[in-house]
Amino acid sequence: MKKVASLKYGVVFKKAFCDPEIFTAFAQAMIGRPISIDHVETEKEFDPPIGHVKPRFDLFAEDSEHRLIVDIQHARLNDHYDRFLYYHCAALLEQVASSKNYRPPLTVYTVVVLTSGDRHQRDIAVVDFDPHDLAGKPLQEVSHKVIYLCPKYVSEATPEPYREWLRAIDDTLDEEVDESLYAQGVIQKLFESIRRDHLSPEERARMIEEYHQEELQQTKFEEGRKEEKRLIAKNLLMDGVSTELVVRATGLSAEEITALETDRNS
């Protein structure tokens, strides 16, 4: 067993996947075609920005044919499908310089890794930009894709070569991996690059900062959900619904419902 840093942290994910060999092997497995990458940028931004919101890509690389973006997302957000679709479109639009030619010179692939899971509980989901007819047959005109990965839901039904990579990412989340379970040498290199004793003091500090930011986001989310439930409970009480039914409908405790009734009557 090897002690590693969790790939749920952006600083750790970028440390591992900014290595061109690791990035290339991962990206090739995800998009299913050969690529040649010799440099990977982290926290890439376009200047001038595209659109009203300035995207920042966790990992960004190009070869002569492909523009590849890999983003890591651990916090569960309601908008991550729309958020990364926007990122993807910005990477498309940035390439179009003239109305004489709307075809971007590079095919764009955006790979989003959702380490904490997703409400749909799918291991892999794809937004394919290629038009298709009503029978579902693609026209093979547009190659751009957004690929959403949820390592938490990897299973024996997950096809290779996705499966080994998703298992490896998920395996790091408890900060310990059994490297003997993985055949690919590049995955062994990934594990070695994120060994706990290989982290610098600066990387450890950024991990702690990310952890506290995640805690704060989760607290705000839970407080928002709780306030929403209180509002629903107040409306139900005003309509004369019994305390027992309000408890069942909202998940709030009987004591919390009683306190809401007291506030309403005071």
Protein Blocks (a to p, Z undefined) as FASTA:
>chain_A
ZZdddfkbmklmmmmmmpmklmmmmmmmmnopacddfbdcehiacdddehjbdcddfbac
ddfkbccdddddfbdcfklmmmmmmmmmmmmmmmpmbfkbmcdfbdcddddddfkbpfkl
pabdcddfbdcdfkopaehlafcdcddddfklgcfklccfklmmmmmmmmmmnopacfkl
pmblklmmmmmmmgfklpcfklmmmmmmmmmmmmmmmmmmmmmmmmmmmmmmmmmmmnop
afklmmmmnopafklmmmmmmmmmZZ
